[in-house]
Amino acid sequence: MLRDRIRSAVPGSRLPSTRELVVEHAASPVTVQRALRTLAAEGLVETRPGVGTFVRAPRSLRAPDHGWQTGALGAPRATLPRVAGAMRVAPEGAVALHSGYPEPGLLPERLVRSALARAARGSAATTRPPAAGLADLRAWFAADLAAATPADRPAPTPADVVVVPGTQSGLTTVFRALVPAGGPLLVESPTYWGAVLAAAQAGVRPVPVTGDADGLDPGELDRALRTTGARAVYVQPTWANPTGVQWSSERSAAVLEVVRRHGAFLVEDDWAHDLGIDADPRPLAAQDDAGHVVHVRSLTKSVSPAVRVGALVARGPVRARLLADRGAESLYVSGVLQQAALEVVTDPGWTTHLRRLRPRLRERRDLLVAALREHAPAVDVAVVPTGGLHLWCRLPDGSDVGRVVAACEARGVWVAPGDEWFPTEPAAAYVRLSFTADDTSGYATAARVLQEVVADSP
């Protein structure tokens, strides 16, 4: 490779011309020029106009001393949890079961590319959008939730919607708006690691509340609201990340009743709304008639991770507070991304894509479940989810989760450690496995590796 040749060359020596490199490496001129630009950016070569390209001598500067910054920065305002292992990028060839994002083949790639191109050619590329978001996009989010709202409940309107640059930042906004600094925020346990991160960023204190296979326990929620004085609870009623649980209708009604009785807010993170497999989403916000539910709706997982667009739906004074926080944080969301998202979700192909996505997710889920049951009997799949992207797997008691994850990774299998989904100490040893990998042929191998590693773990 050209890089290897440069590293072994004498500093200051002249490289062959672009034409000579094209012949030598059997590459196109564009490829060679791109490679030279990359090497120049890395400091390996330098170009002298009219003279040629030369190998740059390596720098021998001593490492800078940044120790003064420790004193200048002082103690941090909040100790933020590290970003979860699910965000790491696995090397090529690994069986990647750790990621929380669908692989490109599960996304509407053609729709996204066309929508981005159209948005870039239109007025969205050069104009500032409204602070609350494009009117048509807010209308779409409102109509999408209204479609699930019974006739005897007030349907959301575009005026209730605030568009956000991804729901991760939206969660921070909601927590800041609803919970006083240092105050308690009730959360399911386990819960989405990003919510724990957002709570730390907002300076609020997550307090775990237990649940069961039907969702959050209403009795435990009532007790926690009474004993902590909390006025907000964060939940994922639709295919929770990581457990995969979808709340029953009865459980949803019971939880809402507890929230109403205490005059509290319920933050509904509807991250998997478009990822149903054997069931449909049942948003709690559709059952709300008094503004208790703040609905958080994401398009990142279903449209594209590159289109970071989501929405907050809230009624009453809280909506104004959310909009004020978003304005102070980022002024507005990129008009190009908003327009692209709108183009995708209003295209007739969007409905077709969602219809085709269901059987593809079902096939991958079932293949991974079957592989675990056949090749990893020591791993318990607590729930086979009716939607979402993940399996929540319990390891044998006493398993060292960190050691299991590291040993799997050393053998080319990447899994996400379950400890990162608990707001306090983990209740047991878990890993989260995603069935979004593009190569399902690796599922059996991954299950065998996991079984062998668990068997060897002390």
Buried (B, 14 or more C-beta within 10 A) or exposed (E): EBEEBBEEBEEEEEBBEEEEBBEEBEBEEEEBBEBBEEBBEEEBBBEEEEEEBBBBEEEEEEEEEEEEEEEEEEEEEBEEBEEBBBBEEBEEEBBBBBBBBBBEEBBBEEBBEBBBEEBEEBEBEEEEBEBBBBEEBBBBBBEBBBEBBEEEBEBBBBEBBBBBBBBBBBBBBBBBBBBEEEBBBBBBBBBBBBBBBBBBBBBBBBBBBEBEEBBBBBEBBBEBBEEBEBBBBBBBBBBBBBBBBBBBEEBBEBBBEBBBEBEBBBBBBBBBBBBBBEEEBBBBBBBBBEBBBBBBBBBBBBBBBEBBBBBBBBBEEBBEBBBBBBEEBBEBBBBBBBBBBBBBBEBEEBEEBBEEBBEEBBEBBEBBBEBBEEBBEBBBBBBEBBBBBBBBBBBBEEBBBEEBBEBBBEBBBBBBBBBBBBBEEBEBBBBBBBBBBEEBEBBBBBBBBBBBBBEEBE
